[in-house]
Each structure stands twice: as structure tokens, then as C-alpha cells.
Amino acid sequence: MLSTERVYEYLDSVFFGDVILVENESPYGTALMTRLIAEYGRKKGVPVYVDDILDSLHVVREHLRFLGIDEDFTDVSVIKTGGVKSIGNVVARIGIESDAARYLNQHRAALKKAAPGKRYIHITLGIERLFAFFESKREFYMMTGAIKERLGDESHVSFYILNRSVVSALRTNPIPELEEIATTVVRIQLRNKRHALVFAKGPTLRIVDGDMIAYLDGSAR
């Protein structure tokens, strides 16, 4: 049974403090994965926070609507970086700064102020846009260093959902560094004309490169 219930079973095995890299290689994988994580948070009663970088959540919502899925994320707390489309419950806004250090300091302050005292799920959308904006080697390692800070922080579990083809085209491709940092790497690929969640790296020997977790769209097969 390769239904989305299997993804819930996988998420039940995730530890707070994990950093999970989701590399999307399919047309609507980012939208489907974002919605699935939001639904999981609702089901488990765990608050969900989204870092919405340059209107990435707006794109997610519109892609879901195109697929016939009505999802406004009204119960999801959103930290907006740049952009003009306010989706979900926006709890903080950060401008795109010319300096990565200043941006990261503002982001840390905003998240610390907005995040609940209890555990939460944290989704970052559009981080490839930040890597494109902050292009110097110094800024690159500041960005990846900020992600390393989240590793092992048991107040939350972090999902970084990115477009693999966009990231791979950047002058400095962050994927090798991000895959090294992440505790788990999964890819969303088209298989049998459906969006499938596939392991690329996992914490146990039971997980083999290329193992499928589940289909993200539709019923089980």
C-alpha cells in the first residue's frame, strides 16, 4: 500500500531535531508535500510554521488549486521574506537584505519571537531563491551554517523543500552541502505518472537509496 498514510507513518518516525531535505523533481511535488506536512501537523496537533521566501507559498496554493485541492493554510503560521502575496497566518515579515548576516539575524529574531514554547514543525519554501540572491562564498557558508544550527534543536523538526533543477543551475550548487547536513534526504519524482516520495538518504540500514515511501497524489496502488 503506497498511500499517503505511509508518509504519515514515516513522519511518525522522524525525531525533533532532524533536518529533512526534500528535493523536488516533479511538476507539483512542492505543493503536494507542503500540504501533506500541514495536514500531518493538524492531525497530530503540532503547530506548523512556514518560511515563505518570495511568495513561494502563493505558488504552492495556486498549484494546489490547479490540482483541484482547496487549501488556504489559514491555520499555518507564516514568516514572510519579501514578496507581496500574504498566504496563511502571517506572524512576521522580513525584507530581503543586501547582507546575508543581517538577514539571518533578523530571521532568527523573528522566529524566536513567533515560535511557540512547545514543539513545532518548520517548513522552508524557496530557499533556492536565497542562495541565488546571496551568491558570494562567504554568504553561501553563512546560509548553510544557519541550517546546521537547526540540526539537533529538539524544539522543532525542519523540512527544506527545494526545486532540484533550479538549485542545480546556481553558480554554487548547495545540494551537496545540504545533503551532508540533512539527517534525511528524500526526492519527489514522477513514477508511473504520479508524484512519488523516494529516499535518497536515511538514518537506518532499512532505508536504501531509491526506496519509495509512497505516492503523494491519489489513492494507494
C-alpha positions as a Python dict, from the first residue, in 0.01 Angstrom:
ca = {
    (1, 'M'): (0, 0, 0),
    (2, 'L'): (169, 317, -123),
    (3, 'S'): (-86, 568, 5),
    (4, 'T'): (-9, 895, 181),
    (5, 'E'): (-79, 712, 508),
    (6, 'R'): (266, 562, 462),
    (7, 'V'): (409, 913, 462),
    (8, 'Y'): (235, 974, 795),
    (9, 'E'): (395, 654, 926),
    (10, 'Y'): (732, 781, 810),
    (11, 'L'): (674, 1122, 972),
    (12, 'D'): (586, 945, 1297),
    (13, 'S'): (942, 806, 1294),
    (14, 'V'): (1104, 1148, 1250),
    (15, 'F'): (1281, 1295, 1553),
    (16, 'F'): (1254, 1654, 1668),
    (17, 'G'): (1594, 1799, 1587),
    (18, 'D'): (1603, 1635, 1243),
    (19, 'V'): (1674, 1837, 929),
    (20, 'I'): (1496, 1683, 631),
    (21, 'L'): (1588, 1790, 279),
    (22, 'V'): (1313, 1741, 21),
    (23, 'E'): (1438, 1772, -336),
    (24, 'N'): (1151, 1818, -577),
    (25, 'E'): (1200, 1682, -929),
    (26, 'S'): (834, 1678, -1034),
    (27, 'P'): (580, 1938, -1157),
    (28, 'Y'): (368, 1978, -841),
    (29, 'G'): (572, 1795, -580),
    (30, 'T'): (645, 2102, -366),
    (31, 'A'): (275, 2186, -342),
    (32, 'L'): (169, 1831, -259),
    (33, 'M'): (442, 1782, 1),
    (34, 'T'): (372, 2115, 171),
    (35, 'R'): (3, 2034, 201),
    (36, 'L'): (76, 1682, 329),
    (37, 'I'): (304, 1813, 606),
    (38, 'A'): (44, 2076, 701),
    (39, 'E'): (-224, 1805, 717),
    (40, 'Y'): (4, 1590, 931),
    (41, 'G'): (54, 1877, 1175),
    (42, 'R'): (-321, 1925, 1203),
    (43, 'K'): (-378, 1555, 1258),
    (44, 'K'): (-116, 1539, 1534),
    (45, 'G'): (-197, 1877, 1689),
    (46, 'V'): (155, 2008, 1621),
    (47, 'P'): (187, 2375, 1515),
    (48, 'V'): (324, 2430, 1165),
    (49, 'Y'): (543, 2726, 1070),
    (50, 'V'): (632, 2809, 710),
    (51, 'D'): (919, 3025, 595),
    (52, 'D'): (767, 3178, 280),
    (53, 'I'): (1051, 3316, 71),
    (54, 'L'): (949, 3550, -212),
    (55, 'D'): (588, 3430, -239),
    (56, 'S'): (669, 3059, -261),
    (57, 'L'): (360, 2973, -54),
    (58, 'H'): (141, 3163, -301),
    (59, 'V'): (277, 2941, -580),
    (60, 'V'): (205, 2633, -366),
    (61, 'R'): (-155, 2740, -305),
    (62, 'E'): (-219, 2815, -673),
    (63, 'H'): (-68, 2484, -783),
    (64, 'L'): (-294, 2303, -537),
    (65, 'R'): (-596, 2488, -675),
    (66, 'F'): (-494, 2384, -1025),
    (67, 'L'): (-498, 2024, -899),
    (68, 'G'): (-847, 2076, -754),
    (69, 'I'): (-731, 2098, -392),
    (70, 'D'): (-869, 2386, -182),
    (71, 'E'): (-606, 2480, 75),
    (72, 'D'): (-554, 2833, 212),
    (73, 'F'): (-318, 2747, 503),
    (74, 'T'): (-517, 2979, 731),
    (75, 'D'): (-409, 2781, 1040),
    (76, 'V'): (-41, 2780, 942),
    (77, 'S'): (191, 3044, 1090),
    (78, 'V'): (396, 3214, 819),
    (79, 'I'): (718, 3411, 828),
    (80, 'K'): (740, 3605, 502),
    (81, 'T'): (1067, 3701, 342),
    (82, 'G'): (1000, 3958, 71),
    (83, 'G'): (713, 3909, -171),
    (84, 'V'): (369, 4069, -182),
    (85, 'K'): (121, 3779, -155),
    (86, 'S'): (19, 3711, 206),
    (87, 'I'): (-94, 3350, 242),
    (88, 'G'): (-175, 3185, 575),
    (89, 'N'): (-142, 3348, 916),
    (90, 'V'): (150, 3587, 864),
    (91, 'V'): (320, 3635, 1202),
    (92, 'A'): (637, 3810, 1086),
    (93, 'R'): (780, 3987, 781),
    (94, 'I'): (1144, 4018, 683),
    (95, 'G'): (1283, 4223, 398),
    (96, 'I'): (1543, 4093, 157),
    (97, 'E'): (1862, 4248, 289),
    (98, 'S'): (2174, 4310, 82),
    (99, 'D'): (2381, 4141, 351),
    (100, 'A'): (2325, 3775, 446),
    (101, 'A'): (2438, 3828, 807),
    (102, 'R'): (2179, 4099, 864),
    (103, 'Y'): (1907, 3890, 702),
    (104, 'L'): (1988, 3583, 912),
    (105, 'N'): (1992, 3785, 1234),
    (106, 'Q'): (1650, 3928, 1151),
    (107, 'H'): (1520, 3582, 1070),
    (108, 'R'): (1646, 3433, 1397),
    (109, 'A'): (1484, 3716, 1592),
    (110, 'A'): (1153, 3680, 1405),
    (111, 'L'): (1138, 3303, 1454),
    (112, 'K'): (1231, 3326, 1822),
    (113, 'K'): (954, 3581, 1881),
    (114, 'A'): (690, 3397, 1676),
    (115, 'A'): (758, 3031, 1755),
    (116, 'P'): (560, 2863, 2032),
    (117, 'G'): (709, 2738, 2355),
    (118, 'K'): (617, 2382, 2256),
    (119, 'R'): (748, 2173, 1970),
    (120, 'Y'): (657, 2263, 1613),
    (121, 'I'): (710, 2166, 1250),
    (122, 'H'): (909, 2411, 1041),
    (123, 'I'): (887, 2417, 659),
    (124, 'T'): (1112, 2636, 445),
    (125, 'L'): (993, 2711, 91),
    (126, 'G'): (1202, 2889, -171),
    (127, 'I'): (1545, 2862, -10),
    (128, 'E'): (1692, 2827, -359),
    (129, 'R'): (1593, 3191, -412),
    (130, 'L'): (1804, 3295, -114),
    (131, 'F'): (2103, 3102, -242),
    (132, 'A'): (2060, 3280, -577),
    (133, 'F'): (2039, 3618, -402),
    (134, 'F'): (2333, 3564, -166),
    (135, 'E'): (2592, 3443, -415),
    (136, 'S'): (2932, 3501, -256),
    (137, 'K'): (3123, 3211, -96),
    (138, 'R'): (3107, 3388, 241),
    (139, 'E'): (2728, 3422, 219),
    (140, 'F'): (2692, 3065, 94),
    (141, 'Y'): (2858, 2928, 407),
    (142, 'M'): (2666, 3166, 629),
    (143, 'M'): (2343, 3026, 482),
    (144, 'T'): (2446, 2663, 522),
    (145, 'G'): (2581, 2742, 869),
    (146, 'A'): (2238, 2873, 971),
    (147, 'I'): (2085, 2541, 864),
    (148, 'K'): (2346, 2350, 1065),
    (149, 'E'): (2235, 2547, 1371),
    (150, 'R'): (1891, 2389, 1343),
    (151, 'L'): (2031, 2037, 1340),
    (152, 'G'): (1974, 1878, 1678),
    (153, 'D'): (1745, 2156, 1808),
    (154, 'E'): (1469, 1946, 1962),
    (155, 'S'): (1217, 2230, 1966),
    (156, 'H'): (1125, 2152, 1606),
    (157, 'V'): (1172, 1931, 1302),
    (158, 'S'): (1282, 2118, 989),
    (159, 'F'): (1180, 2048, 629),
    (160, 'Y'): (1363, 2229, 350),
    (161, 'I'): (1169, 2183, 26),
    (162, 'L'): (1352, 2298, -285),
    (163, 'N'): (1340, 2266, -662),
    (164, 'R'): (1634, 2047, -756),
    (165, 'S'): (1663, 2169, -1116),
    (166, 'V'): (1664, 2537, -1011),
    (167, 'V'): (1922, 2477, -738),
    (168, 'S'): (2145, 2274, -969),
    (169, 'A'): (2164, 2569, -1210),
    (170, 'L'): (2302, 2811, -949),
    (171, 'R'): (2661, 2927, -974),
    (172, 'T'): (2734, 2745, -647),
    (173, 'N'): (2512, 2440, -614),
    (174, 'P'): (2421, 2398, -244),
    (175, 'I'): (2278, 2047, -279),
    (176, 'P'): (2596, 1853, -185),
    (177, 'E'): (2640, 2067, 129),
    (178, 'L'): (2272, 2044, 222),
    (179, 'E'): (2267, 1667, 170),
    (180, 'E'): (2566, 1638, 403),
    (181, 'I'): (2388, 1840, 674),
    (182, 'A'): (2047, 1674, 646),
    (183, 'T'): (1959, 1371, 857),
    (184, 'T'): (1727, 1251, 580),
    (185, 'V'): (1711, 1331, 209),
    (186, 'V'): (1402, 1248, 5),
    (187, 'R'): (1321, 1326, -356),
    (188, 'I'): (984, 1376, -519),
    (189, 'Q'): (988, 1210, -861),
    (190, 'L'): (737, 1117, -1127),
    (191, 'R'): (684, 742, -1126),
    (192, 'N'): (401, 579, -1320),
    (193, 'K'): (285, 935, -1399),
    (194, 'R'): (238, 1002, -1027),
    (195, 'H'): (430, 1201, -768),
    (196, 'A'): (634, 960, -558),
    (197, 'L'): (837, 1028, -243),
    (198, 'V'): (1166, 841, -268),
    (199, 'F'): (1452, 800, -18),
    (200, 'A'): (1798, 921, -113),
    (201, 'K'): (1944, 913, 240),
    (202, 'G'): (1805, 783, 566),
    (203, 'P'): (1917, 715, 922),
    (204, 'T'): (1873, 337, 928),
    (205, 'L'): (2003, 45, 726),
    (206, 'R'): (1646, -43, 634),
    (207, 'I'): (1634, 262, 408),
    (208, 'V'): (1805, 201, 75),
    (209, 'D'): (1877, 464, -188),
    (210, 'G'): (1584, 462, -428),
    (211, 'D'): (1330, 305, -189),
    (212, 'M'): (985, 454, -237),
    (213, 'I'): (789, 573, 65),
    (214, 'A'): (458, 646, -103),
    (215, 'Y'): (271, 824, -379),
    (216, 'L'): (170, 1176, -279),
    (217, 'D'): (-130, 1210, -511),
    (218, 'G'): (-438, 996, -515),
    (219, 'S'): (-521, 659, -362),
    (220, 'A'): (-295, 365, -293),
    (221, 'R'): (-166, 123, -553),
}
